[in-house]
Amino acid sequence: MIDYAVINPATGETLATYDTFTDAQVEDAIARAASAATTWAATSPAERANVIRRIAELHRERKDELGAIIVREMGKPIAAAVGEVEFAADIIEFYADNIEKITADQPLDIVGDGTAVVRRAPLGALLGIMPWNFPAYQVARFAAPNLAIGNTIILKHAPQCPESAAAIEAIYRDAGLPDGGYVNVYATNEQAATIIADPRVHGVSVTGSERAGAAVAEVAGRNLKKVALELGGSDPFIVLSTDDLDAVVQNAVDARLDNNGQSCNGAKRFIVVDGLYEEFTSKFVASLAAVSAEDPTQEDTVLGPLSSLAAAERLQEQVDTAVSQGATLLTGGTREGAFFAPTVLADVTPAMDVYREELFGPAAVVYRVADEDAAVALANDTSFGLGSYVFTTDAEQAERVANGIEAGMVYVNLVLADSPELPFGGVKRSGTSRELGLLAADEFVNKKLIRKG
C-alpha cells in the first residue's frame, strides 16, 4: 500500500512513492527505539551533546540537498527552504550547547535537615507526528530537546514529506546515535494509534490541525500517555500607532507571506485602529497585489505554490464562501493550480464562516476598530491563541495589550523573530505545550524528587 508520495505542487507531478510500513516494520521500529532508550539514557550529557552537535553540523553540510527536497515536497521557495534547514541546525545546536543546564539537578530549599533535588530523567521512547509545512524545522524542535534529555524518537512525518523523512533519519543515524535512537516510520494513522498505545512508548507530540490534535489526544488519553499539542492559529496583527507606516505594512506583508502563507503563527487577521485603517489597507493591498506566485526553484521567488492542489482548492472555497456571505474582496481570490494570488478580504463580520476559520495560505482579513480596547477584544474573539503582533509607539500601551491578549506569544513592533532560545506554543485550541527554548526540554521528562535526610 502506498500512502506516502512526493507530489510537486508546482507541477502536479508525482516524483516518488514510498510504501507504507507493514505492521511488522512498525513493531521493529518500536522495539529498536525502546532498546536504544536504555543505552541513550545511560550516555553522559557530554557524549549526547557531541552527537547532537554533529546532527546540527550535518544539517548545515546537507542544507542544499534538504532544501531542494522541501521545494519538491511542499513548494517552499528555495531560499526559504535552505533557510529553514539552517534554522533547524541552529535549534539542534542550541540543545547541544545547553545540555548541562537542561540536565542539571535543581536543588530545593527544604524545611528541616537534609537535602532535596529535582533530577530530570528521560521517559524513554517518544512518538512525534510532524506536519508538512516545515519538514526540517518541526522535526528539529521536537527531536533535539528530547534527545538531549535522553529520550529516543520514533518519527511519523507527513505523508507528503517522505523524502525529507528519509534524509533526516539518515542525518541522525550518520551523526552517531545508537541504532533506534531516531527511527522514521511511514505509518498509517491506525498504526500511529498502535504506537501510542504500546507500553514501550511513553509520550506523543503532534504538530498539525485541530482535528489531528484531537484524534491523537483521544488515543493518548485512553492510554494515559503524556501528549504535547502544537496546533493551528489565526494570529492577530494589531496596528495602534506608528512613526513609519510603510515599515509596518512591510512587516505585515512579510508576516502574511512567510512560508507561502502556511505558518501556524503567521499573521492572518490585521486589526487596525480607525485613524490608520484607510492608509494601512491601501498600502497593504497594493504591496500584496504586487507579489506574484512564481517558480519556487528560483532564488528570488518570494511566494511559491501552496503545498498541494487540495490546499489551494480549500483556500479558494474559504475565500469564495466569504465573498458569497458579504465580505469584500480587495485583491486576489484567484488561483492557477496550486498557485494562489495574494488575497485580502474586508468587511468580515462574526456571522461569516471566515471570521472563525484559519486561512492557511496567502490570504488576509483586515478589520477596522475604534481603539485599543476594541482591538484586544477582536484579537481575543477566536478559538485560537497561538501568536500575536502589536505595533505601537506607546510602550505602556504595548504592555497593556501584551497582557490582555489571550495567546502564547506576543511580538511587539517586529515579526519573524523566532529563535532557538524563545519558547513557542499557544493556548486555547492552539495547543497545550511549549517547544523551543529550555521549556521544550521539560515536556517529556521525569522530574524526579530525591530527598535525603
DAJO-V193647 format. One record per pair of residues at least 24 apart in sequence whose ideal C-beta (glycine too) atoms are under 6 Angstrom apart, sorted by the first residue. I is the first residue (numbers start at 1). J is the second residue. D is the distance in whole Angstrom. If there is no record, write none. Layout:
i = [I	I]
j = [J	J]
d = [D	D]
//
This chain:
i = [3	4	4	4	6	6	6	8	9	9	9	9	9	10	10	10	15	18	18	20	20	21	21	21	26	26	29	29	29	30	30	32	32	33	33	33	33	33	34	34	35	36	36	36	36	37	37	37	39	40	40	40	40	41	41	45	45	49	49	51	51	51	52	52	52	53	54	55	55	55	56	56	56	58	58	59	59	59	60	66	66	69	69	69	70	71	71	73	73	74	74	75	75	75	75	77	77	77	78	79	84	84	84	85	87	88	88	88	90	91	91	91	91	92	92	94	95	95	95	99	102	102	114	114	115	116	117	118	118	119	119	120	121	121	122	122	122	123	123	123	123	123	124	125	125	125	126	126	126	127	127	127	127	128	128	129	129	130	130	131	131	131	132	132	132	132	133	135	135	138	139	141	141	142	145	145	146	149	149	151	152	153	154	154	155	156	156	156	193	196	196	197	203	210	228	228	229	229	230	231	231	232	232	233	233	233	233	233	234	234	234	234	234	235	235	235	235	235	235	236	236	236	236	237	237	237	238	238	238	239	239	239	239	240	240	241	241	242	243	248	249	249	249	251	252	253	254	255	256	257	257	260	260	261	261	262	264	265	265	267	268	269	270	270	271	271	271	271	273	274	274	277	281	285	285	285	288	289	291	293	305	305	306	306	306	309	312	312	315	315	318	319	321	322	322	325	376	376	379	380	383	383	384	384	385	385	385	385	386	386	389]
j = [159	159	162	186	72	73	163	72	75	305	307	308	338	75	296	305	72	162	186	186	188	185	186	187	187	191	154	183	185	198	200	180	183	125	152	154	180	183	125	200	180	152	178	180	181	124	125	152	178	150	152	178	181	122	150	99	103	96	99	175	176	177	95	96	147	96	175	92	172	175	89	92	93	171	175	85	88	89	89	136	167	163	164	167	135	296	297	160	161	132	307	296	304	305	307	296	301	304	297	299	134	136	137	136	137	136	137	140	420	140	141	144	420	140	144	420	144	145	148	148	148	441	452	453	452	451	450	447	449	448	450	445	446	448	149	150	151	151	202	203	444	446	202	152	200	201	151	203	444	154	195	201	204	155	205	156	206	157	207	158	207	208	158	160	161	307	262	161	164	207	168	435	436	205	440	441	444	441	445	444	181	182	183	185	184	185	187	192	219	220	225	223	444	429	433	443	431	432	431	430	431	264	358	264	265	384	386	430	268	269	358	382	384	265	267	268	386	387	388	269	271	379	388	267	270	389	271	375	390	272	276	280	391	273	392	392	393	391	393	391	283	284	287	415	284	287	415	415	364	303	362	303	304	361	362	360	386	386	387	389	359	365	364	366	367	369	375	378	369	368	370	368	366	330	331	344	342	331	342	339	338	339	338	340	361	338	338	340	340	361	354	343	353	352	354	352	401	404	405	406	428	429	429	430	426	427	428	430	426	430	415]
d = [5	5	4	5	6	5	5	5	4	4	6	5	4	6	6	5	6	4	6	5	6	6	5	6	6	5	6	5	5	5	6	3	6	4	5	5	5	5	5	4	6	5	5	3	5	4	5	5	5	6	6	6	6	5	4	5	5	4	4	5	5	6	6	4	6	4	4	5	6	4	4	4	4	5	6	6	6	4	5	6	6	5	5	6	5	5	6	6	5	5	4	5	4	4	6	5	4	5	6	6	6	5	5	5	6	4	5	4	5	5	6	6	5	5	4	4	4	5	4	5	5	4	5	4	5	5	5	5	6	5	6	5	4	5	5	3	5	6	4	6	5	6	4	5	6	5	5	5	6	5	5	6	4	5	5	5	4	5	6	5	5	5	4	5	5	6	5	5	4	5	6	5	5	5	4	4	6	6	5	6	5	5	5	6	5	5	5	5	5	6	6	5	5	6	4	5	4	5	5	5	5	6	5	5	5	5	3	5	5	6	5	5	5	6	5	6	6	4	6	5	5	4	5	4	5	4	5	5	5	4	6	6	5	5	4	5	5	6	6	5	4	5	6	5	6	5	6	4	5	6	6	6	5	4	4	5	6	5	4	5	5	5	6	5	5	6	5	5	6	6	6	4	5	5	5	5	4	4	5	4	4	5	5	6	5	5	4	5	6	4	6	6	6	6	4	4	6	4	6	5	6	5	6	5	5	4	4	5	4	4	6]
//
